[in-house]
Amino acid sequence: MNSDIFGFLEVVERDQPKAWKKMKDKWGDIFPTCWVEVQVEQEILRTGMRTKSSMSGK
């Protein structure tokens, strides 16, 4: 769908204005080919709070 739902255009325009000036006319071609690396950190809180298994039926 080529939708910029995360606002990459605004980030590039704000943080890299010189690069943006070079690519703004081609953004529609450049954006769909961009790769994004996602890093996730998570923390599990309150493990073991459940005393009965959901599979026990009771």
PATORLUM-412808 format. One line per 5 residues: their letters; for each residue x, y, z of N, C-alpha, C. Coordinates in steps of 0.2 Angstrom, whole numbers, plus 5000, padded with zeros to 4 digits. Layout:
! PATORLUM-412808
A) X:Y:Z:X:Y:Z:X:Y:Z ~ ...
//
This chain:
! PATORLUM-412808
MNSDI) 5004:4994:5000:5000:5000:5000:5004:5006:5000 ~ 5011:5006:5001:5015:5011:5001:5013:5017:5006 ~ 5010:5016:5011:5008:5021:5016:5014:5022:5021 ~ 5015:5028:5022:5020:5030:5027:5017:5031:5034 ~ 5014:5026:5037:5010:5026:5043:5014:5029:5049
FGFLE) 5021:5028:5049:5025:5030:5054:5028:5037:5054 ~ 5027:5040:5048:5030:5047:5047:5037:5047:5045 ~ 5040:5043:5042:5047:5043:5040:5048:5049:5036 ~ 5044:5052:5032:5045:5058:5028:5046:5063:5032 ~ 5043:5064:5037:5044:5070:5042:5050:5069:5046
VVERD) 5052:5063:5047:5059:5062:5051:5064:5064:5046 ~ 5064:5061:5040:5070:5063:5036:5070:5070:5034 ~ 5064:5073:5033:5064:5080:5031:5067:5085:5037 ~ 5065:5083:5043:5068:5086:5049:5075:5085:5051 ~ 5077:5079:5051:5084:5077:5053:5089:5077:5048
QPKAW) 5087:5076:5042:5092:5076:5036:5090:5081:5031 ~ 5089:5088:5032:5087:5092:5027:5090:5092:5020 ~ 5097:5091:5020:5101:5091:5014:5099:5085:5010 ~ 5099:5079:5013:5097:5073:5010:5090:5074:5007 ~ 5085:5077:5011:5078:5077:5009:5077:5081:5003
KKMKD) 5081:5087:5002:5081:5091:4996:5083:5087:4990 ~ 5087:5082:4991:5089:5078:4985:5084:5073:4983 ~ 5080:5070:4988:5076:5065:4987:5069:5066:4987 ~ 5067:5073:4989:5060:5074:4989:5055:5073:4983 ~ 5058:5074:4977:5055:5073:4971:5054:5066:4969
KWGDI) 5058:5061:4972:5058:5054:4971:5056:5050:4977 ~ 5053:5054:4982:5051:5050:4988:5046:5044:4987 ~ 5041:5045:4982:5037:5040:4980:5040:5034:4978 ~ 5046:5034:4975:5050:5029:4972:5054:5026:4977 ~ 5057:5030:4981:5062:5028:4986:5059:5025:4992
FPTCW) 5053:5028:4995:5050:5025:5001:5048:5018:5001 ~ 5045:5015:4996:5043:5008:4996:5049:5003:4996 ~ 5055:5006:4994:5061:5001:4994:5065:5002:5000 ~ 5063:5006:5005:5067:5007:5011:5066:5001:5016 ~ 5071:4999:5019:5071:4994:5024:5071:4997:5031
VEVQV) 5068:4994:5036:5068:4996:5042:5070:4991:5047 ~ 5074:4992:5052:5076:4987:5057:5072:4989:5063 ~ 5069:4984:5066:5065:4985:5072:5069:4981:5078 ~ 5070:4985:5083:5073:4981:5089:5068:4982:5095 ~ 5066:4977:5098:5061:4976:5103:5065:4974:5110
EQEIL) 5063:4978:5115:5065:4976:5122:5059:4975:5126 ~ 5059:4970:5130:5053:4969:5134:5055:4966:5140 ~ 5050:4967:5145:5051:4965:5152:5044:4962:5154 ~ 5045:4956:5157:5039:4952:5159:5038:4954:5167 ~ 5033:4957:5168:5031:4958:5175:5026:4953:5178
RTGMR) 5027:4952:5185:5022:4948:5188:5021:4941:5186 ~ 5026:4938:5184:5026:4931:5182:5023:4926:5188 ~ 5019:4921:5186:5017:4917:5191:5011:4920:5195 ~ 5008:4925:5193:5002:4927:5197:4996:4923:5196 ~ 4996:4919:5191:4990:4915:5190:4991:4908:5194
TKSSM) 4986:4906:5198:4987:4900:5202:4984:4894:5199 ~ 4979:4895:5194:4976:4889:5191:4977:4890:5184 ~ 4979:4885:5180:4980:4884:5173:4973:4886:5170 ~ 4973:4890:5164:4968:4891:5160:4965:4884:5157 ~ 4969:4879:5157:4968:4873:5153:4964:4868:5158
SGK) 4964:4870:5165:4962:4865:5170:4954:4864:5169 ~ 4951:4869:5167:4943:4869:5166:4940:4871:5172 ~ 4943:4873:5177:4940:4876:5183:4941:4883:5185
//
